[in-house]
Amino acid sequence: MASVYNFKASLSGKAWSATGFGDKADGIEVSGDSEIEFTVALKAAVSEKEPGYLRVDKTLITPKRAYYCLMVGGAVASGGGGGGGGGGGGAAAAAAPEPEPEEEEEEEAEFDL
């Protein structure tokens, strides 16, 4: 199972900073002068605590606030909200035969030279 590290991030000018929360990330603080530097520092802080395959999900809450979720190890499905409904109809779609491809007729073009 994967370990999950949660961070609340904020933007001030061009610099990002974040504070971890939850069981794993509590007490971790990270900052960077740009979003790229910040993301690299965030990954390094989590990797230092727990090495392994690292996945980063970012959700922008407002233009200056974001939620970062870093997952270490394992295959993790991330639900981004929304969705729901839909579903159903899978058995009907599986039972429906595939339509046969239509043969295309070649049209002869008339050219006057």
C-alpha positions as CSV (number, residue, x, y, z in Angstrom):
1,M,0.0,0.0,0.0
2,A,1.2,3.5,-0.7
3,S,2.1,6.1,1.8
4,V,0.4,9.5,1.3
5,Y,1.9,12.9,2.2
6,N,-0.5,15.9,2.1
7,F,0.6,19.5,1.8
8,K,-1.2,22.9,1.8
9,A,0.8,25.2,-0.5
10,S,0.6,29.0,-1.0
11,L,2.1,31.4,-3.5
12,S,3.7,34.7,-2.5
13,G,5.1,36.6,-5.5
14,K,6.7,33.8,-7.5
15,A,7.7,31.7,-4.5
16,W,5.8,28.7,-3.3
17,S,5.8,27.4,0.3
18,A,4.0,24.4,1.8
19,T,3.3,22.9,5.2
20,G,2.6,19.2,5.5
21,F,-0.4,17.9,7.4
22,G,-1.7,14.4,8.4
23,D,0.1,11.4,9.8
24,K,3.0,11.2,7.4
25,A,3.7,14.9,6.4
26,D,3.1,16.6,9.7
27,G,6.1,18.9,10.4
28,I,7.5,19.0,6.9
29,E,7.9,22.5,5.5
30,V,9.1,23.2,2.0
31,S,9.6,26.3,-0.1
32,G,11.0,27.3,-3.5
33,D,11.6,30.5,-5.5
34,S,9.7,29.1,-8.5
35,E,7.1,26.3,-8.9
36,I,9.7,24.0,-10.4
37,E,12.2,24.6,-7.5
38,F,9.3,24.1,-5.1
39,T,8.2,20.8,-6.6
40,V,11.8,19.5,-6.7
41,A,12.2,20.5,-3.0
42,L,8.8,18.9,-2.1
43,K,9.8,15.6,-3.8
44,A,13.2,15.7,-2.1
45,A,11.7,16.2,1.4
46,V,9.3,13.3,0.9
47,S,12.0,11.0,-0.7
48,E,14.3,11.7,2.2
49,K,11.7,10.5,4.7
50,E,10.6,7.5,2.6
51,P,12.3,6.5,-0.7
52,G,10.5,4.8,-3.5
53,Y,8.4,5.5,-6.6
54,L,6.8,9.0,-6.1
55,R,3.7,10.4,-7.7
56,V,2.7,14.0,-7.3
57,D,-0.9,15.3,-7.7
58,K,-1.6,19.0,-7.5
59,T,-5.0,20.6,-7.1
60,L,-5.2,24.4,-7.6
61,I,-7.7,25.7,-5.1
62,T,-7.3,29.4,-5.9
63,P,-4.6,31.1,-8.1
64,K,-2.5,31.4,-4.9
65,R,-3.4,28.2,-2.9
66,A,-2.9,24.6,-3.9
67,Y,-3.2,21.1,-2.4
68,Y,-0.3,18.7,-3.1
69,C,-0.7,15.0,-2.5
70,L,2.5,12.9,-2.8
71,M,2.2,9.2,-2.9
72,V,5.1,6.8,-2.3
73,G,5.1,3.3,-3.6
74,G,2.2,1.0,-4.8
75,A,-0.4,1.6,-7.5
76,V,-2.7,4.3,-6.3
77,A,-5.9,5.5,-8.0
78,S,-6.5,9.2,-7.5
79,G,-10.1,10.4,-7.6
80,G,-10.2,14.0,-8.7
81,G,-13.8,14.7,-7.7
82,G,-16.8,15.0,-10.0
83,G,-17.6,11.9,-11.9
84,G,-20.1,9.5,-10.5
85,G,-23.2,8.4,-12.4
86,G,-22.6,7.0,-15.8
87,G,-21.6,3.4,-15.4
88,G,-24.1,0.7,-16.3
89,G,-24.6,-0.4,-19.8
90,G,-21.3,-2.3,-19.8
91,A,-22.9,-5.7,-20.3
92,A,-25.1,-4.4,-23.1
93,A,-22.1,-2.8,-24.9
94,A,-20.2,-6.0,-24.6
95,A,-23.1,-8.1,-26.0
96,A,-23.7,-5.7,-29.0
97,P,-22.0,-7.0,-32.1
98,E,-19.5,-4.8,-33.8
99,P,-20.8,-3.1,-36.9
100,E,-19.3,-4.3,-40.1
101,P,-17.1,-1.8,-41.9
102,E,-18.8,-0.2,-44.8
103,E,-17.2,-0.6,-48.2
104,E,-16.2,2.7,-49.7
105,E,-17.1,3.3,-53.2
106,E,-14.5,5.1,-55.3
107,E,-15.9,8.0,-57.1
108,E,-14.5,8.8,-60.5
109,A,-13.8,12.5,-61.0
110,E,-14.5,14.0,-64.4
111,F,-11.8,16.4,-65.6
112,D,-11.9,18.6,-68.6
113,L,-8.6,19.3,-70.0
